[in-house]
Amino acid sequence: MAGITLDKLMIILILAAVLIGPERLPMLAEKLGTLVRTLRDLAGGAKERMREEMGPEFDDVDWKKLDPRQYDPRRIVMDALRDEPAAAAAAAPKPRVLRTTARPRREAGPMRFDDEAT
């Protein structure tokens, strides 16, 4: 729960009771409960609407497979480094590079440079 332990939660509740006051605390707790229920119903409604719009394919989707929390960049890089280079080289297209053998020509004499350059 975002690193909140029981002792931290108790401190937060005591501070809330002192700062907000005992007369307004039940009203705010009720509003917080209503907000949580509304958000839960909103998420459920969105899921039902997607199920209606997508049809039976929606039930076939493996949502755990699409969870972004399961992707560990370190594991992905290590798996890529463990792959055999021959398989990767065979799959990649060979680059077409134009090669020249001639070097660019320069004027005869000493190399020119700028005395005032920094």
C-alpha positions in Angstrom: 0.0 0.0 0.0 2.6 2.6 -1.2 4.9 1.8 1.7 2.5 2.9 4.4 2.8 0.7 7.5 0.3 0.4 10.3 2.2 2.9 12.6 2.4 5.5 9.9 -1.4 5.1 9.2 -2.2 5.6 12.9 -0.1 8.8 13.0 -1.9 10.1 9.9 -5.3 9.3 11.5 -4.4 11.0 14.8 -3.1 14.1 12.9 -6.3 14.2 10.8 -8.4 14.0 14.0 -6.5 16.8 15.6 -6.3 19.1 12.5 -9.7 18.5 11.1 -11.5 18.2 14.4 -13.8 15.5 15.7 -17.0 17.2 14.6 -16.0 17.3 10.9 -14.0 14.1 10.7 -17.1 11.7 10.3 -18.5 13.9 7.5 -15.1 13.8 5.6 -14.8 10.1 6.1 -18.3 9.6 4.6 -17.3 11.8 1.6 -14.1 9.7 1.2 -16.1 6.5 1.2 -18.5 7.9 -1.3 -15.6 8.9 -3.6 -14.0 5.5 -3.4 -17.4 3.8 -4.2 -17.9 6.1 -7.1 -14.4 5.4 -8.5 -15.0 1.7 -8.1 -18.3 1.9 -9.9 -16.8 4.0 -12.7 -14.0 1.5 -13.3 -16.5 -1.4 -13.3 -18.7 0.5 -15.8 -15.8 1.2 -18.1 -15.0 -2.6 -18.0 -18.6 -3.5 -18.8 -18.7 -0.9 -21.6 -15.5 -2.3 -23.2 -17.0 -5.8 -22.9 -20.1 -4.6 -24.8 -18.2 -2.7 -27.5 -15.5 -5.3 -28.1 -17.7 -8.3 -27.9 -16.5 -11.8 -27.1 -12.8 -11.0 -27.9 -12.7 -9.0 -24.7 -13.0 -12.1 -22.6 -10.2 -13.8 -24.5 -7.6 -11.2 -23.7 -5.0 -12.2 -21.1 -4.9 -9.0 -19.0 -2.1 -10.2 -16.8 0.1 -10.6 -19.8 -0.5 -6.9 -20.7 0.3 -5.6 -17.2 3.1 -3.1 -17.5 4.3 -4.0 -14.0 5.6 -7.4 -15.2 8.1 -5.9 -17.5 11.5 -5.6 -15.9 14.0 -3.7 -18.2 17.0 -5.5 -16.7 15.5 -8.9 -17.5 14.6 -7.8 -21.0 18.1 -6.6 -21.7 19.7 -9.7 -20.2 17.4 -11.9 -22.4 18.5 -9.9 -25.4 22.1 -10.3 -24.6 21.7 -14.0 -24.1 20.3 -14.5 -27.6 22.6 -16.1 -30.1 24.2 -13.5 -32.4 23.8 -15.9 -35.4 20.0 -15.9 -35.1 19.9 -12.1 -34.8 22.2 -11.6 -37.7 20.2 -14.0 -39.9 17.0 -12.1 -39.1 18.4 -8.7 -39.8 18.7 -7.5 -43.4 22.2 -6.9 -44.7 22.9 -3.2 -45.1 23.8 -1.9 -48.5 26.7 0.4 -48.2 28.4 2.3 -51.0 32.1 2.1 -50.6 34.7 4.3 -52.2 38.4 3.8 -52.4 39.5 7.3 -53.3 40.3 9.8 -50.6 39.3 13.4 -50.9 41.9 15.5 -52.5 43.4 18.5 -50.8 45.6 21.2 -52.1 49.4 20.6 -52.0 51.3 22.4 -49.2 51.0 22.7 -45.5 47.7 22.2 -43.8 45.7 25.4 -43.3 44.5 26.4 -40.0 42.9 29.5 -38.4 45.3 31.4 -36.1 42.4 33.2 -34.4 40.3 30.2 -33.7 39.8 29.3 -30.1 
